[in-house]
């Protein structure tokens, strides 16, 4: 858990977007955050940047819990959004650990409706901590 605490402490978006760690373990992580007015777009719904930030932080926690790594590719679809007052739960799960790449599946769900908001995959490149 010390490694996870260090990652959270160093990740400015975690605090900026009022995220909360739900749980984490070997190769997986779940984070959540409320959609506040400050995180909406011109249509009054959760900004895509808020949704992506949650996915990205869950991704970072799931790969960095194992080894220092940086994201190099993300691919995801946003199926629907949600409105202020809802809470978005983002979950990430490591599906491949190779010598040169790590691959993660992730999704975001509305806690209010239980419906999937976004889903996708990302790739990380392991690197030495002092690089």
Buried (B, 14 or more C-beta within 10 A) or exposed (E): EEBBEEBBEEBEBBEEBEBEBEEBEEBBBBBBBBBEEEBBEEEEBBBEEBBBBBBBBBBBBBBBBBBBBEBEEBEBEBEEBBBBEBBBBBBBBBEEBEEEBBBBBBBBBBEEEEEBBBBBBBBBBBEEEEE
